[in-house]
Amino acid sequence: MKNNVNQLEQIINYRFKNINFLKKALIHKSFDNLDNNEKLEFLGDRVLGLIIAKRLIEIYPNEREGIIDKKYANLINKKTCAKISKKINIKEFMSLSSSHRKLHRSEEKIMSDCLEALIGAIYLDSGLKSAEKFVLTFWNDYIVNSVKTFVDPKTQLQEYSLKKFKELPKYTFYKNSGPQHRPTFKIFVQIKNSKKINGVGSSKKDAQQNAALKLLKSLNIL
């Protein structure tokens, strides 16, 4: 571990009864293929989901399930977890192989997975109440902002196409280029009566989102 774990305890304002839970939460599989944080991540993902779902139902008792589900998805996704991970500087405390420490392409997933493992570790160390306190503290700004539901471009395009044409958008993978550690993907998207629009990104998912965004703009939907 690059830094002393006690520093991380200070940042998150939680002191572990069993420090081994915290230490394991910070071990990535690239550092130790057998003794790592994967099971804690599995647990933490479920604990996080429960806490966020419960909080959203408390805040929006009269909201439709479909709207709450979109808010929920935005709050627990990898991007939000990665932002919170950066806020607490979690990567500086992780045990990673030297090659993974230099990887920027997978940094978001590595950090967000570790944050979920940290939630799992807190849950095992002292139960749901402590895990809930941690989550609601660090997710507070995102929960407050959830009053404005963000719907990603791919979902918007899908909803538009289904409503207007009863068909899903068609995505076509074109090619990927660039070095193996930092590839660029190019994808085309088309809906009925539209032109083929291309999008590029560092992953197929990002390329699809970018293509959907460009098509929505071309149709004056955004």
N, CA, C and O of each residue as an XYZ file, in Angstrom:
888
protein
N       0.830     -1.191      0.000
C       0.000      0.000      0.000
C       0.866      1.242      0.000
O       1.824      1.351      0.765
N       0.521      2.157     -0.852
C       1.369      3.325     -1.044
C       1.363      4.219      0.183
O       2.415      4.734      0.563
N       0.221      4.419      0.814
C       0.111      5.249      1.994
C      -0.450      4.444      3.155
O      -1.042      3.383      2.961
N      -0.257      4.961      4.366
C      -0.747      4.298      5.554
C      -2.273      4.303      5.566
O      -2.898      5.334      5.318
N      -2.873      3.138      5.857
C      -4.334      3.038      5.814
C      -4.997      3.921      6.863
O      -6.164      4.284      6.713
N      -4.270      4.274      7.926
C      -4.852      5.159      8.941
C      -5.208      6.524      8.357
O      -6.129      7.190      8.829
N      -4.470      6.930      7.330
C      -4.784      8.191      6.651
C      -6.136      8.099      5.956
O      -6.913      9.054      5.950
N      -6.402      6.933      5.372
C      -7.688      6.734      4.702
C      -8.823      6.738      5.728
O      -9.897      7.276      5.459
N      -8.595      6.147      6.889
C      -9.606      6.172      7.945
C      -9.964      7.602      8.330
O     -11.127      7.914      8.584
N      -8.972      8.450      8.369
C      -9.216      9.859      8.701
C     -10.043     10.542      7.604
O     -10.948     11.326      7.889
N      -9.714     10.230      6.353
C     -10.437     10.847      5.232
C     -11.906     10.452      5.234
O     -12.778     11.291      5.005
N     -12.183      9.177      5.491
C     -13.573      8.700      5.441
C     -14.288      8.837      6.786
O     -15.478      8.543      6.901
N     -13.545      9.288      7.804
C     -14.108      9.500      9.140
C     -14.723      8.220      9.709
O     -15.810      8.232     10.287
N     -14.001      7.130      9.528
C     -14.437      5.848     10.097
C     -13.204      5.064     10.526
O     -12.272      4.879      9.743
N     -13.206      4.604     11.777
C     -12.093      3.807     12.275
C     -12.526      2.351     12.393
O     -13.514      2.038     13.057
N     -11.788      1.480     11.752
C     -12.115      0.059     11.738
C     -11.791     -0.618     13.066
O     -10.761     -0.354     13.685
N     -12.690     -1.489     13.483
C     -12.414     -2.337     14.648
C     -11.416     -3.416     14.243
O     -10.496     -3.754     14.987
N     -11.629     -3.945     13.042
C     -10.727     -4.955     12.483
C     -10.088     -4.371     11.225
O     -10.703     -4.343     10.159
N      -8.858     -3.910     11.361
C      -8.177     -3.212     10.263
C      -7.946     -4.119      9.062
O      -7.709     -3.636      7.955
N      -8.013     -5.433      9.276
C      -7.791     -6.372      8.171
C      -8.883     -6.274      7.105
O      -8.635     -6.546      5.930
N     -10.094     -5.886      7.518
C     -11.162     -5.678      6.539
C     -10.779     -4.559      5.573
O     -10.960     -4.679      4.361
N     -10.250     -3.473      6.127
C      -9.844     -2.345      5.288
C      -8.680     -2.733      4.382
O      -8.682     -2.414      3.193
N      -7.692     -3.418      4.942
C      -6.522     -3.805      4.153
C      -6.915     -4.685      2.971
O      -6.407     -4.516      1.862
N      -7.828     -5.627      3.220
C      -8.252     -6.507      2.116
C      -9.042     -5.736      1.067
O      -8.931     -6.021     -0.125
N      -9.839     -4.760      1.501
C     -10.637     -3.963      0.560
C      -9.760     -3.211     -0.429
O     -10.216     -2.837     -1.509
N      -8.519     -2.993     -0.067
C      -7.605     -2.198     -0.895
C      -6.688     -3.039     -1.776
O      -5.842     -2.493     -2.483
N      -6.846     -4.365     -1.743
C      -5.990     -5.253     -2.534
C      -6.664     -5.616     -3.855
O      -7.681     -6.309     -3.865
N      -6.108     -5.156     -4.948
C      -6.633     -5.480     -6.278
C      -6.114     -6.848     -6.715
O      -5.034     -7.268     -6.300
N      -6.877     -7.535     -7.545
C      -6.491     -8.893     -7.971
C      -5.186     -8.910     -8.758
O      -4.527     -9.946     -8.833
N      -4.802     -7.772     -9.348
C      -3.532     -7.726    -10.079
C      -2.341     -7.825     -9.125
O      -1.244     -8.212     -9.528
N      -2.566     -7.472     -7.863
C      -1.518     -7.531     -6.840
C      -1.473     -8.906     -6.183
O      -0.396     -9.436     -5.910
N      -2.652     -9.483     -5.930
C      -2.751    -10.810     -5.328
C      -3.971    -11.499     -5.933
O      -5.108    -11.119     -5.655
N      -3.731    -12.500     -6.747
C      -4.812    -13.160     -7.472
C      -5.718    -13.998     -6.575
O      -6.841    -14.319     -6.962
N      -5.251    -14.353     -5.396
C      -6.018    -15.204     -4.496
C      -6.650    -14.441     -3.334
O      -7.831    -14.615     -3.034
N      -5.855    -13.599     -2.690
C      -6.322    -12.869     -1.515
C      -6.516    -11.396     -1.889
O      -5.595    -10.591     -1.753
N      -7.718    -11.049     -2.360
C      -7.955     -9.689     -2.853
C      -9.356     -9.214     -2.470
O     -10.036     -9.851     -1.666
N      -9.780     -8.093     -3.049
C     -11.024     -7.435     -2.617
C     -12.273     -7.823     -3.409
O     -13.316     -7.190     -3.243
N     -12.198     -8.832     -4.253
C     -13.325     -9.140     -5.148
C     -14.603     -9.515     -4.392
O     -15.690     -9.080     -4.772
N     -14.487    -10.312     -3.334
C     -15.689    -10.700     -2.581
C     -16.255     -9.521     -1.794
O     -17.470     -9.378     -1.662
N     -15.369     -8.687     -1.276
C     -15.841     -7.484     -0.577
C     -16.538     -6.539     -1.554
O     -17.524     -5.889     -1.207
N     -16.017     -6.472     -2.772
C     -16.651     -5.642     -3.812
C     -18.050     -6.174     -4.120
O     -19.000     -5.400     -4.235
N     -18.175     -7.500     -4.253
C     -19.454     -8.153     -4.507
C     -20.465     -7.794     -3.411
O     -21.618     -7.466     -3.692
N     -20.007     -7.865     -2.161
C     -20.870     -7.540     -1.029
C     -21.205     -6.045     -1.010
O     -22.362     -5.660     -0.846
N     -20.182     -5.216     -1.179
C     -20.373     -3.769     -1.110
C     -21.318     -3.244     -2.180
O     -22.073     -2.301     -1.941
N     -21.277     -3.852     -3.353
C     -22.172     -3.465     -4.442
C     -23.632     -3.639     -4.017
O     -24.474     -2.787     -4.304
N     -23.923     -4.740     -3.337
C     -25.290     -5.009     -2.877
C     -25.680     -4.090     -1.722
O     -26.817     -3.623     -1.655
N     -24.745     -3.832     -0.819
C     -25.023     -2.946      0.314
C     -25.288     -1.524     -0.186
O     -26.225     -0.863      0.261
N     -24.456     -1.067     -1.111
C     -24.641      0.261     -1.702
C     -26.017      0.366     -2.364
O     -26.732      1.350     -2.172
N     -26.379     -0.650     -3.139
C     -27.669     -0.654     -3.821
C     -28.833     -0.567     -2.852
O     -29.789      0.172     -3.087
N     -28.754     -1.319     -1.763
C     -29.815     -1.312     -0.750
C     -29.952      0.069     -0.111
O     -31.060      0.582      0.043
N     -28.822      0.663      0.256
C     -28.837      1.970      0.931
C     -29.400      3.052      0.016
O     -30.243      3.849      0.428
N     -28.930      3.074     -1.220
C     -29.390      4.101     -2.170
C     -30.873      3.903     -2.497
O     -31.628      4.874     -2.545
N     -31.292      2.657     -2.722
C     -32.696      2.380     -3.035
C     -33.598      2.836     -1.885
O     -34.628      3.471     -2.112
N     -33.211      2.513     -0.669
C     -33.991      2.903      0.511
C     -34.086      4.424      0.624
O     -35.152      4.967      0.915
N     -32.968      5.102      0.394
C     -32.951      6.561      0.526
C     -33.821      7.231     -0.543
O     -34.525      8.198     -0.255
N     -33.774      6.724     -1.757
C     -34.570      7.303     -2.832
C     -36.066      7.144     -2.578
O     -36.848      8.048     -2.874
N     -36.460      6.006     -2.035
C     -37.868      5.784     -1.719
C     -38.317      6.725     -0.603
O     -39.457      7.189     -0.590
N     -37.406      7.000      0.333
C     -37.720      7.950      1.413
C     -37.892      9.373      0.868
O     -38.790     10.103      1.288
N     -37.017      9.757     -0.072
C     -37.040     11.120     -0.617
C     -38.184     11.315     -1.601
O     -38.807     12.376     -1.635
N     -38.462     10.285     -2.406
C     -39.470     10.397     -3.468
C     -40.597      9.372     -3.264
O     -40.750      8.459     -4.075
N     -41.380      9.516     -2.194
C     -42.420      8.510     -1.903
C     -43.523      8.437     -2.948
O     -44.198      7.415     -3.070
N     -43.710      9.521     -3.706
C     -44.806      9.542     -4.684
C     -44.324      9.420     -6.132
O     -45.119      9.513     -7.067
N     -43.018      9.211     -6.306
C     -42.449      9.122     -7.655
C     -42.686      7.740     -8.259
O     -42.739      6.742     -7.541
N     -42.828      7.691     -9.571
C     -43.002      6.407    -10.261
C     -41.732      5.569    -10.178
O     -40.626      6.104    -10.109
N     -41.904      4.259    -10.185
C     -40.763      3.340    -10.052
C     -39.755      3.543    -11.163
O     -38.549      3.483    -10.926
N     -40.241      3.787    -12.389
C     -39.335      3.955    -13.523
C     -38.413      5.145    -13.360
O     -37.243      5.076    -13.737
N     -38.926      6.249    -12.798
C     -38.106      7.444    -12.563
C     -37.097      7.178    -11.454
O     -35.930      7.551    -11.569
N     -37.550      6.530    -10.377
C     -36.641      6.211     -9.269
C     -35.529      5.290     -9.757
O     -34.374      5.424     -9.351
N     -35.889      4.359    -10.627
C     -34.895      3.414    -11.150
C     -33.799      4.145    -11.925
O     -32.628      3.776    -11.830
N     -34.164      5.179    -12.694
C     -33.163      5.950    -13.437
C     -32.262      6.741    -12.489
O     -31.052      6.826    -12.700
N     -32.851      7.313    -11.457
C     -32.067      8.034    -10.455
C     -31.097      7.060     -9.774
O     -29.921      7.364     -9.570
N     -31.621      5.895     -9.434
C     -30.828      4.850     -8.779
C     -29.634      4.442     -9.653
O     -28.504      4.349     -9.174
N     -29.903      4.204    -10.934
C     -28.841      3.780    -11.854
C     -27.734      4.825    -11.952
O     -26.555      4.477    -12.019
N     -28.106      6.094    -11.960
C     -27.108      7.162    -12.040
C     -26.291      7.285    -10.767
O     -25.133      7.698    -10.808
N     -26.888      6.928     -9.635
C     -26.201      7.069     -8.349
C     -25.231      5.928     -8.058
O     -24.235      6.119     -7.360
N     -25.519      4.747     -8.590
C     -24.652      3.610     -8.258
C     -23.714      3.214     -9.395
O     -22.943      2.265     -9.250
N     -23.767      3.925    -10.528
C     -22.937      3.508    -11.659
C     -21.450      3.753    -11.416
O     -21.063      4.422    -10.457
N     -20.628      3.198    -12.300
C     -19.175      3.260    -12.133
C     -18.648      4.688    -12.162
O     -17.683      5.008    -11.469
N     -19.274      5.544    -12.955
C     -18.800      6.930    -13.062
C     -18.949      7.664    -11.734
O     -18.028      8.352    -11.294
N     -20.110      7.519    -11.095
C     -20.332      8.170     -9.803
C     -19.398      7.602     -8.746
O     -18.807      8.349     -7.966
N     -19.265      6.275     -8.720
C     -18.359      5.644     -7.751
C     -16.917      6.102     -7.973
O     -16.183      6.332     -7.012
N     -16.516      6.235     -9.227
C     -15.155      6.672     -9.537
C     -14.913      8.102     -9.065
O     -13.834      8.419     -8.566
N     -15.916      8.965     -9.223
C     -15.784     10.356     -8.771
C     -15.590     10.418     -7.257
O     -14.770     11.189     -6.758
N     -16.350      9.601     -6.536
C     -16.227      9.569     -5.080
C     -14.888      8.961     -4.682
O     -14.267      9.396     -3.713
N     -14.442      7.945     -5.440
C     -13.133      7.326     -5.185
C     -12.013      8.351     -5.299
O     -11.085      8.367     -4.491
N     -12.112      9.209     -6.317
C     -11.097     10.251     -6.502
C     -11.144     11.258     -5.369
O     -10.112     11.769     -4.934
N     -12.345     11.539     -4.895
C     -12.503     12.504     -3.809
C     -11.792     12.041     -2.540
O     -11.219     12.849     -1.810
N     -11.834     10.735     -2.286
C     -11.156     10.219     -1.086
C      -9.756      9.688     -1.408
O      -9.074      9.132     -0.547
N      -9.341      9.875     -2.676
C      -7.978      9.529     -3.092
C      -7.669      8.048     -2.880
O      -6.570      7.692     -2.457
N      -8.635      7.199     -3.174
C      -8.522      5.786     -2.813
C      -7.377      5.065     -3.529
O      -6.787      4.139     -2.973
N      -7.064      5.482     -4.750
C      -6.019      4.782     -5.510
C      -4.660      4.843     -4.817
O      -3.851      3.923     -4.935
N      -4.420      5.931     -4.096
C      -3.134      6.099     -3.411
C      -2.951      5.098     -2.283
O      -1.832      4.903     -1.808
N      -4.017      4.467     -1.850
C      -3.940      3.509     -0.745
C      -4.047      2.060     -1.225
O      -3.930      1.131     -0.426
N      -4.269      1.869     -2.520
C      -4.485      0.527     -3.043
C      -3.197     -0.242     -3.283
O      -2.147      0.335     -3.566
N      -3.304     -1.557     -3.162
C      -2.217     -2.453     -3.564
C      -2.523     -2.913     -4.988
O      -3.429     -3.716     -5.213
N      -1.753     -2.390     -5.942
C      -1.930     -2.683     -7.357
C      -0.610     -3.138     -7.956
O       0.458     -2.758     -7.476
N      -0.680     -3.949     -9.003
C       0.545     -4.263     -9.726
C       1.041     -2.982    -10.376
O       0.253     -2.073    -10.636
N       2.326     -2.904    -10.640
C       2.896     -1.683    -11.219
C       2.284     -1.386    -12.586
O       2.104     -0.221    -12.940
N       1.963     -2.422    -13.353
C       1.385     -2.206    -14.678
C      -0.025     -1.625    -14.575
O      -0.397     -0.762    -15.370
N      -0.811     -2.094    -13.600
C      -2.171     -1.590    -13.429
C      -2.173     -0.173    -12.856
O      -3.087      0.605    -13.128
N      -1.173      0.156    -12.081
C      -1.110      1.507    -11.516
C      -0.946      2.548    -12.619
O      -1.376      3.692    -12.475
N      -0.322      2.141    -13.719
C      -0.086      3.070    -14.832
C      -1.231      3.098    -15.835
O      -1.268      3.965    -16.708
N      -2.167      2.157    -15.720
C      -3.259      2.066    -16.692
C      -4.310      3.136    -16.421
O      -4.886      3.190    -15.335
N      -4.555      3.982    -17.411
C      -5.596      4.997    -17.260
C      -6.930      4.496    -17.813
O      -7.999      4.913    -17.368
N      -6.846      3.596    -18.789
C      -8.066      3.115    -19.452
C      -9.005      2.417    -18.468
O     -10.221      2.593    -18.551
N      -8.460      1.629    -17.540
C      -9.295      0.872    -16.607
C      -9.318      1.483    -15.204
O      -9.828      0.869    -14.267
N      -8.769      2.686    -15.062
C      -8.672      3.308    -13.742
C     -10.043      3.510    -13.105
O     -10.216      3.271    -11.910
N     -11.010      3.948    -13.894
C     -12.351      4.211    -13.362
C     -12.956      2.960    -12.744
O     -13.520      3.020    -11.651
N     -12.847      1.829    -13.429
C     -13.409      0.573    -12.915
C     -12.655      0.104    -11.676
O     -13.273     -0.321    -10.700
N     -11.339      0.175    -11.707
C     -10.525     -0.268    -10.575
C     -10.892      0.501     -9.313
O     -11.068     -0.089     -8.247
N     -11.008      1.822     -9.440
C     -11.302      2.653     -8.274
C     -12.738      2.477     -7.787
O     -12.984      2.426     -6.582
N     -13.681      2.386     -8.715
C     -15.078      2.229     -8.302
C     -15.293      0.862     -7.651
O     -16.049      0.753     -6.686
N     -14.640     -0.178     -8.167
C     -14.727     -1.505     -7.550
C     -14.151     -1.484     -6.138
O     -14.691     -2.109     -5.226
N     -13.051     -0.760     -5.970
C     -12.414     -0.666     -4.655
C     -13.315      0.073     -3.669
O     -13.387     -0.289     -2.495
N     -14.000      1.105     -4.147
C     -14.924      1.836     -3.275
C     -16.046      0.915     -2.798
O     -16.432      0.958     -1.630
N     -16.565      0.086     -3.696
C     -17.598     -0.869     -3.300
C     -17.051     -1.870     -2.288
O     -17.750     -2.265     -1.355
N     -15.800     -2.278     -2.477
C     -15.160     -3.179     -1.508
C     -15.032     -2.504     -0.150
O     -15.204     -3.147      0.885
N     -14.733     -1.223     -0.151
C     -14.631     -0.459      1.097
C     -15.974     -0.439      1.830
O     -16.024     -0.579      3.052
N     -17.060     -0.265      1.074
C     -18.400     -0.290      1.675
C     -18.672     -1.667      2.275
O     -19.221     -1.779      3.371
N     -18.283     -2.718      1.545
C     -18.436     -4.079      2.064
C     -17.635     -4.295      3.329
O     -18.091     -4.971      4.251
N     -16.440     -3.722      3.377
C     -15.573     -3.855      4.552
C     -16.184     -3.159      5.767
O     -16.159     -3.699      6.873
N     -16.728     -1.968      5.563
C     -17.370     -1.238      6.666
C     -18.586     -2.013      7.171
O     -18.824     -2.098      8.376
N     -19.353     -2.578      6.230
C     -20.528     -3.371      6.610
C     -20.130     -4.576      7.473
O     -20.760     -4.837      8.498
N     -19.102     -5.298      7.069
C     -18.658     -6.458      7.847
C     -18.070     -6.045      9.190
O     -18.188     -6.764     10.182
N     -17.442     -4.891      9.205
C     -16.777     -4.429     10.428
C     -17.771     -3.982     11.491
O     -17.566     -4.248     12.676
N     -18.842     -3.308     11.090
C     -19.765     -2.813     12.130
C     -21.219     -2.675     11.683
O     -22.003     -2.001     12.352
N     -21.593     -3.299     10.571
C     -22.997     -3.383     10.236
C     -23.532     -2.323      9.286
O     -22.810     -1.433      8.834
N     -24.824     -2.450      8.999
C     -25.474     -1.621      7.981
C     -25.519     -0.146      8.364
O     -25.382      0.719      7.499
N     -25.709      0.150      9.639
C     -25.838      1.547     10.063
C     -24.577      2.343      9.742
O     -24.664      3.478      9.275
N     -23.403      1.757      9.988
C     -22.140      2.436      9.694
C     -21.928      2.570      8.195
O     -21.462      3.605      7.718
N     -22.272      1.519      7.453
C     -22.154      1.579      5.987
C     -23.083      2.648      5.435
O     -22.716      3.378      4.514
N     -24.281      2.741      5.993
C     -25.245      3.739      5.541
C     -24.735      5.156      5.825
O     -24.894      6.051      4.995
N     -24.134      5.354      6.977
C     -23.587      6.677      7.321
C     -22.511      7.086      6.327
O     -22.468      8.234      5.885
N     -21.643      6.141      5.976
C     -20.579      6.419      5.003
C     -21.171      6.769      3.640
O     -20.810      7.783      3.043
N     -22.070      5.935      3.159
C     -22.655      6.139      1.822
C     -23.413      7.455      1.744
O     -23.226      8.223      0.800
N     -24.268      7.721      2.726
C     -25.089      8.931      2.668
C     -24.259     10.198      2.833
O     -24.663     11.267      2.376
N     -23.104     10.088      3.482
C     -22.191     11.236      3.597
C     -21.549     11.543      2.257
O     -21.571     12.688      1.806
N     -20.975     10.529      1.616
C     -20.215     10.764      0.385
C     -21.082     10.819     -0.869
O     -20.644     11.325     -1.902
N     -22.288     10.310     -0.791
C     -23.221     10.379     -1.937
C     -24.202     11.544     -1.798
O     -25.039     11.751     -2.677
N     -24.112     12.291     -0.727
C     -25.125     13.301     -0.433
C     -25.352     14.281     -1.591
O     -26.493     14.512     -1.992
N     -24.274     14.855     -2.125
C     -24.414     15.843     -3.215
C     -25.082     15.235     -4.435
O     -25.886     15.886     -5.102
N     -24.746     13.978     -4.726
C     -25.323     13.314     -5.896
C     -26.804     12.993     -5.668
O     -27.616     13.071     -6.590
N     -27.141     12.632     -4.429
C     -28.546     12.354     -4.095
C     -29.367     13.640     -4.196
O     -30.475     13.636     -4.732
N     -28.818     14.733     -3.679
C     -29.504     16.033     -3.751
C     -29.741     16.418     -5.208
O     -30.815     16.900     -5.568
N     -28.723     16.201     -6.042
C     -28.837     16.556     -7.461
C     -29.706     15.592     -8.259
O     -30.006     15.846     -9.425
N     -30.112     14.487     -7.638
C     -30.907     13.490     -8.357
C     -32.316     13.986     -8.650
O     -33.078     13.327     -9.359
N     -32.664     15.159     -8.098
C     -33.958     15.744     -8.432
C     -34.067     15.970     -9.934
O     -35.160     15.971    -10.500
N     -32.897     16.164    -10.579
C     -32.844     16.267    -12.032
C     -32.330     14.944    -12.571
O     -31.137     14.655    -12.481
N     -33.203     14.160    -13.117
C     -32.812     12.841    -13.611
C     -32.069     12.974    -14.939
O     -32.587     13.539    -15.901
N     -30.857     12.447    -14.973
C     -30.088     12.446    -16.219
C     -30.367     11.157    -16.973
O     -30.220     10.060    -16.434
N     -30.763     11.301    -18.201
C     -30.968     10.132    -19.060
C     -29.902     10.176    -20.146
O     -29.826     11.139    -20.910
N     -29.085      9.140    -20.213
C     -27.969      9.140    -21.146
C     -28.469      9.112    -22.594
O     -29.586      8.662    -22.851
N     -27.642      9.595    -23.555
C     -28.068      9.698    -24.964
C     -28.548      8.383    -25.561
O     -29.520      8.371    -26.317
N     -27.894      7.289    -25.241
C     -28.287      6.004    -25.815
C     -29.713      5.629    -25.383
O     -30.507      5.135    -26.184
N     -30.018      5.872    -24.109
C     -31.357      5.584    -23.604
C     -32.386      6.518    -24.236
O     -33.479      6.087    -24.602
N     -32.033      7.807    -24.365
C     -32.945      8.773    -24.991
C     -33.270      8.377    -26.433
O     -34.421      8.436    -26.866
N     -32.225      7.971    -27.168
C     -32.436      7.580    -28.562
C     -33.302      6.330    -28.644
O     -34.173      6.226    -29.508
N     -33.062      5.391    -27.751
C     -33.849      4.157    -27.728
C     -35.321      4.465    -27.447
O     -36.210      3.934    -28.113
N     -35.571      5.323    -26.459
C     -36.949      5.667    -26.117
C     -37.641      6.380    -27.275
O     -38.810      6.128    -27.564
N     -36.898      7.282    -27.940
C     -37.454      8.018    -29.080
C     -37.802      7.070    -30.229
O     -38.893      7.147    -30.795
N     -36.868      6.176    -30.571
C     -37.064      5.257    -31.694
C     -38.209      4.275    -31.430
O     -38.997      3.977    -32.327
N     -38.292      3.782    -30.208
C     -39.368      2.851    -29.863
C     -40.729      3.540    -29.915
O     -41.709      2.970    -30.396
N     -40.773      4.763    -29.418
C     -42.039      5.499    -29.392
C     -42.511      5.860    -30.805
O     -43.695      5.751    -31.124
N     -41.557      6.293    -31.648
C     -41.919      6.782    -32.983
C     -42.037      5.667    -34.022
O     -42.926      5.692    -34.873
N     -41.116      4.672    -33.942
C     -41.068      3.659    -35.004
C     -41.279      2.220    -34.510
O     -41.339      1.282    -35.305
N     -41.390      2.064    -33.191
C     -41.518      0.718    -32.599
C     -40.309     -0.162    -32.948
O     -40.421     -1.383    -33.054
N     -39.159      0.486    -33.124
C     -37.922     -0.236    -33.451
C     -36.777      0.282    -32.583
O     -36.761      1.445    -32.177
N     -35.829     -0.598    -32.311
C     -34.627     -0.187    -31.591
C     -33.613      0.427    -32.559
O     -33.583      0.051    -33.731
N     -32.793      1.351    -32.099
C     -31.703      1.861    -32.944
C     -30.763      0.720    -33.334
O     -30.605     -0.247    -32.590
N     -30.144      0.845    -34.506
C     -29.209     -0.191    -34.970
C     -27.777      0.344    -34.844
O     -27.414      1.343    -35.464
N     -26.986     -0.338    -34.035
C     -25.581      0.029    -33.845
C     -24.709     -0.949    -34.624
O     -24.906     -2.163    -34.564
N     -23.750     -0.404    -35.351
C     -22.835     -1.225    -36.147
C     -21.407     -0.891    -35.762
O     -20.980      0.260    -35.856
N     -20.672     -1.902    -35.328
C     -19.261     -1.691    -35.000
C     -18.461     -1.562    -36.292
O     -18.571     -2.399    -37.187
N     -17.664     -0.516    -36.380
C     -16.881     -0.283    -37.586
C     -15.442     -0.761    -37.413
O     -14.994     -1.657    -38.129
N     -14.730     -0.175    -36.482
C     -13.340     -0.608    -36.277
C     -12.798     -0.015    -34.983
O     -13.382      0.897    -34.398
N     -11.660     -0.563    -34.554
C     -10.927      0.078    -33.460
C      -9.497      0.309    -33.920
O      -8.967     -0.445    -34.736
N      -8.893      1.328    -33.405
C      -7.530      1.687    -33.803
C      -6.769      2.175    -32.583
O      -7.311      2.233    -31.480
N      -5.512      2.524    -32.793
C      -4.689      3.023    -31.704
C      -3.962      1.898    -30.979
O      -4.182      0.725    -31.281
N      -3.099      2.242    -30.024
C      -2.336      1.231    -29.284
C      -3.247      0.372    -28.419
O      -4.347      0.791    -28.060
N      -2.792     -0.822    -28.087
C      -3.604     -1.782    -27.339
C      -4.012     -1.243    -25.968
O      -5.114     -1.517    -25.494
N      -3.128     -0.480    -25.334
C      -3.430      0.019    -23.995
C      -4.348      1.248    -24.022
O      -4.884      1.650    -22.990
N      -4.524      1.842    -25.212
C      -5.411      2.999    -25.327
C      -6.104      2.997    -26.686
O      -5.821      3.843    -27.533
N      -7.027      2.031    -26.893
C      -7.673      1.910    -28.215
C      -8.756      2.970    -28.421
O      -9.271      3.546    -27.462
N      -9.085      3.211    -29.671
C     -10.197      4.084    -30.046
C     -11.186      3.266    -30.867
O     -10.801      2.614    -31.837
N     -12.448      3.299    -30.483
C     -13.481      2.527    -31.160
C     -14.371      3.461    -31.985
O     -14.648      4.591    -31.583
N     -14.808      2.969    -33.140
C     -15.711      3.739    -34.005
C     -16.949      2.891    -34.279
O     -16.850      1.732    -34.680
N     -18.118      3.494    -34.054
C     -19.381      2.779    -34.190
C     -20.389      3.657    -34.921
O     -20.416      4.872    -34.727
N     -21.221      3.037    -35.764
C     -22.293      3.756    -36.452
C     -23.629      3.444    -35.789
O     -23.838      2.343    -35.281
N     -24.537      4.430    -35.801
C     -25.894      4.201    -35.315
C     -26.880      4.784    -36.322
O     -26.601      5.780    -36.989
N     -28.039      4.136    -36.412
C     -29.059      4.589    -37.342
C     -30.437      4.186    -36.809
O     -30.605      3.102    -36.251
N     -31.410      5.065    -36.989
C     -32.799      4.692    -36.742
C     -33.560      4.869    -38.047
O     -33.013      5.383    -39.022
N     -34.799      4.454    -38.069
C     -35.593      4.517    -39.305
C     -35.638      5.940    -39.858
O     -35.899      6.898    -39.130
N     -35.381      6.056    -41.151
C     -35.411      7.332    -41.889
C     -34.271      8.293    -41.526
O     -34.298      9.458    -41.924
N     -33.279      7.819    -40.781
C     -32.155      8.704    -40.434
C     -30.902      8.306    -41.204
O     -30.811      7.209    -41.753
N     -29.953      9.209    -41.229
C     -28.644      8.892    -41.779
C     -27.877      8.037    -40.778
O     -28.216      7.983    -39.596
N     -26.825      7.361    -41.280
C     -25.904      6.672    -40.384
C     -24.995      7.709    -39.756
O     -24.392      8.520    -40.461
N     -24.893      7.691    -38.447
C     -24.055      8.645    -37.732
C     -22.982      7.873    -36.979
O     -23.269      6.857    -36.346
N     -21.740      8.359    -37.048
C     -20.661      7.652    -36.357
C     -20.318      8.320    -35.041
O     -20.521      9.520    -34.855
N     -19.794      7.512    -34.133
C     -19.312      8.010    -32.852
C     -18.032      7.298    -32.482
O     -17.861      6.120    -32.796
N     -17.140      7.991    -31.823
C     -15.880      7.382    -31.394
C     -15.761      7.478    -29.886
O     -16.359      8.349    -29.254
N     -14.977      6.568    -29.318
C     -14.771      6.574    -27.868
C     -13.680      5.597    -27.482
O     -13.200      4.818    -28.305
N     -13.298      5.650    -26.218
C     -12.235      4.771    -25.723
C     -12.746      3.364    -25.423
O     -11.962      2.474    -25.095
N     -14.062      3.162    -25.536
C     -14.671      1.834    -25.402
C     -15.863      1.787    -26.350
O     -16.322      2.821    -26.834
N     -16.357      0.584    -26.610
C     -17.528      0.463    -27.489
C     -18.728      1.187    -26.886
O     -19.517      1.804    -27.602
N     -18.857      1.106    -25.562
C     -19.968      1.763    -24.884
C     -19.901      3.278    -25.059
O     -20.909      3.918    -25.359
N     -18.710      3.849    -24.869
C     -18.543      5.295    -25.039
C     -18.817      5.715    -26.491
O     -19.428      6.753    -26.744
N     -18.354      4.890    -27.433
C     -18.578      5.196    -28.849
C     -20.069      5.180    -29.175
O     -20.544      6.019    -29.941
N     -20.811      4.231    -28.599
C     -22.257      4.172    -28.804
C     -22.943      5.408    -28.234
O     -23.838      5.977    -28.861
N     -22.519      5.818    -27.043
C     -23.106      7.008    -26.419
C     -22.845      8.252    -27.270
O     -23.736      9.081    -27.457
N     -21.627      8.374    -27.780
C     -21.268      9.535    -28.598
C     -22.035      9.546    -29.927
O     -22.458     10.596    -30.410
N     -22.199      8.356    -30.499
C     -22.963      8.260    -31.748
C     -24.428      8.621    -31.512
O     -25.034      9.340    -32.307
N     -24.984      8.121    -30.428
C     -26.383      8.422    -30.090
C     -26.572      9.916    -29.858
O     -27.562     10.500    -30.299
N     -25.612     10.533    -29.162
C     -25.690     11.974    -28.895
C     -25.688     12.783    -30.195
O     -26.475     13.716    -30.357
N     -24.799     12.415    -31.115
C     -24.717     13.124    -32.395
C     -25.999     12.961    -33.214
O     -26.456     13.903    -33.861
N     -26.573     11.752    -33.177
C     -27.809     11.508    -33.926
C     -28.977     12.298    -33.317
O     -29.794     12.863    -34.044
N     -29.050     12.333    -31.998
C     -30.108     13.108    -31.327
C     -30.018     14.583    -31.709
O     -31.035     15.233    -31.949
N     -28.794     15.103    -31.763
C     -28.594     16.504    -32.130
C     -28.968     16.754    -33.586
O     -29.552     17.784    -33.924
N     -28.623     15.797    -34.440
C     -28.956     15.955    -35.867
C     -30.447     15.939    -36.121
O     -30.931     16.500    -37.104
N     -31.184     15.276    -35.202
C     -32.642     15.205    -35.322
C     -33.328     16.311    -34.532
O     -34.554     16.359    -34.430
N     -32.491     17.217    -33.966
C     -33.003     18.347    -33.167
C     -33.828     17.895    -31.967
O     -34.790     18.549    -31.562
N     -33.420     16.757    -31.415
C     -34.080     16.259    -30.210
C     -33.400     16.828    -28.967
O     -34.032     16.984    -27.922
N     -32.116     17.135    -29.087
C     -31.377     17.766    -27.991
C     -31.079     19.214    -28.322
O     -30.462     19.917    -27.521
